[in-house]
Amino acid sequence: MSTFQDTKEQLYARCLDVVRQRIDTARAAMEAAQAAANEESKSSAGDKYETGRAMAQIERDQHARQLAEALRLQQELARIDIGKPTPAVQPGSVVLTDQGNYFIAVGAGRITLGQTDYFAVSAASPVGTVLSNRRAGDRVLLHQKPILIRDVF
């Protein structure tokens, strides 16, 4: 197996870990907010009870949105075929530039493999959009700064 393929697999696995962690965190927070809402007991001050339940429901809804987004990212990752060669930048590509290295997948932030940093970005992000369909040797402008694409795999 090539080192390029190893790199892709490691980056993909790290992105998957990040997304799974987001799912687990959102689920746990949602369940905790629901439990807090259920524990609110009616007091003589009825407004306090209703306000507490409403606040807990708002918090639960916020975590439900975060969970839905994390599940969407998981589906997006599942659609990426890291086994196929990508001579032009597309989801699943690793892009080496003179300004940094990118893994086009989902927004998972900085991932360090060995001594090398990669930034996992979505294809819909500003970086992903600028790099999309480009090839090794192409030059692009990102934030008014020229970038040379050294390699795509």
N, C-alpha and C positions, 0 to 999 in steps of 0.2 A: 504494500500500500504506500502511496506517495506521501511525502510530508505535507503536500498541499491538501490532500484528502484528510490527513490526520488533523491538520489545522482547522479545516471546515467542520469536521465532526466535533472537535473540542469546543469550537465557538458555538455551534448549534446546541450542544449539550449544556453549555453555560447559560445560553439564552433560555433554554427550556427550564433550567433550574430557577432562573430569575422569575419567569412567568409562573411556575408552580408555587414559588414562595409568595408571590402576589396573590394568587388564588387562595392559598391557605390563610394568609393574613386577613384578606377581605372576608372570607367565610367565618373565621374566628371572631372578628370584630362585629360582623353582622349578627352572629349568634349572641354575642355578649350584649349588644344593644337591644336585641329582642328580649333577652332574659331580663334586662333592666326595665324594659317597658312592662313586662309581665309582673315584675315585683312591685311596681308602683301600687301602693294601697290607697284606697279612697280615705281621705281624711275629712275632718269637719270643714276644712277649707277646700271645697270641691274644685276651685280654679287651680289650686296648686297641683292636684292630682292630674287634672286634664293637661296642664302645661307640661308636667313631667313626662306624661305619656307621649305628648306631641313631640317634645324634644327628642325622646328616645326613638320615636318613629322616624323623625327627620334624619337622625344619625344612622339608623338601620338602612334607610333608603340610600343614603350617601355610600355606605359600604356595599350595598347591593349594586350600585352603579359601578363601583370599583371592581367588584367581582365580575360583572358582565364585561367590562373592558378587558380584564385579565383573561377571561375565557375566550374573548374575541382574538386576543393576541396568541393564545394557545392554538386556536384554529388556523390563524395566519401562519404560524410556524409549521403546523402539520402539512400545509400545502407546499412547503418548500422542499424541493428535491436536491439535497446537497450532493447526491451522487453523480449528477450530470455535469459535464463541463460547461463553463459559462465564459466564453471568450468575450462577450459583451456584458456589461454590468446589468444584473437583474437580481431579484430576490434569491438569496443563497450564494451570491458572489462574495468573494473576499477581494477587496480592492486595496492595493498597496500604492500609496502616493508619496510624493516628496514632502507632504505636510502631515501625514498620518495614515493609519491603516483602518479600514472599515470592513465590517461584516454587514451586508445588506440583508436584514431579516426583520427584527422588531427592535424598538427602542429599549435596550437593556443597559445602556451606558458603557463604561470602560470595562474591558475584559483583558486581563494580562495573562499571556501564555509564555512561560519562560521569562525572557527579558523583553518581550515585545508586547506593546499595548495595541489593542484594537478597539474601535468604537462600534458597538452594535447599534445600528440605526435602521429605522423603517425606510422602505422604498419611497414612502410618501413624505418623508422629512425633507427639509431644504437640501441637506447633503445628498440624500438618496435620489432626489429629483434631479439635481445637477449631474450626478454621476450616471444616472440611468442611460442604458444603451451605449455607453462610452466604452472604449477599448484601450488596451495598453498602448502608450505613446500619445494618447490624446491629452490635450491641455484644456482645462475648464477654469471658469472663474467662480469662486465661492466667497461671498462677502467682499467683493472687489479685490480678491487675492488670487493670483494665478496658481493653479495646481497642476502638476504633471502626474498622470496616471502611469505608474511604473509597471504594474502587473495586475492582471485580473484572472482569478481562478475560482 
